Amino acid sequence: MSNISKPGPTLAEVAAGFLVSLPPQDREKAQEKVYKFIRWLGLHRKVNELTPLDIDGYTEQIMPSETKPVKSFLTYIHKKGFSKTNLAVHLRVKKTSHKVSLTRQNSRAQTTLTTQGYAKLKAELANLKSQRSDATEEIRRAAADKDFRENAPLEAAREYKAHLEGRIQELESTLKSVIAVDENQGISRIKIGNTVELYDLSLGKQLRYVLVDPREANPIKGRISIASPIGKALLGKEKGQTIKVSAPAGIFSYRIEEIRSSNHEEYSIR
């Protein structure tokens, strides 16, 4: 367990180790779900910085059938000593009926993004497409090594190409159904795209968040999903109101200090 006291590795680094540890048939199934999870949290985020609240916020992003590989990954993090807490126990996705599941899937078909988020996704898609030929060439070079028994570079190149193509497909699907919001519309009530300044009544701290679609969420930069517990509690509220957020780690109370447009702020997407 000595890893806990040392500067921890990033989620991307640990995810690579986790996927390599799986049998090939399980690795292919888990790869998409695990990379989706770590993109949401931040690929370069340190594993030992994760909290139960991070995991609770992610529960709104996935269907019950998608939880197994993510739970396995969180358990792996704990067993390897990168986290003192077994965060897997905080991934509690409620079971839904078939009708509710279909409704949730249909709602995902239309994605509401900020104008900046839309532009960032387009830029990311163009960048990933430009990497296709390099990824294919890397596989060709690695395959030139005839010793396939221990050809780690070939396996890594194939995994990267699969991840690349998966992300491209995800972005293309998202951009086909995007509704871009105008962040300059009236801000008497909180809506997606707004920056919200809060006062944490328990800790006495000032906080600032930007409410975004789950696909734009980036906890490291204070961009929280409207599907997260705090995001749901903030939507539609006014300046001066107090909200309470219930999460596995406890109940948190916040007072809304300010609501403003976010269109001039620096933007980052996973």
Secondary structure, DSSP 8 states (H G I E B T S, - for coil): -GGGGS---BHHHHHHHHHHHS-HHHHHHHHHHHHHHHHHH-TTSBGGG--HHHHHHHTTSS-GGGHHHHHHHHHHHHHTTS-SS-GGGG-------HHHHHHHHHHHHSEEEEHHHHHHHHHHHHHHHHTHHHHHHHHHHHHTS--GGG-HHHHHHHHHHHHHHHHHHHHHHHHHTEEEE-TTS--SB--TT-EEEEEETTTTEEEEEEEE-GGG-BGGGTEEETTSHHHHHHTT-BTT-EEEEEETTEEEEEEEEEEE--TTS-----
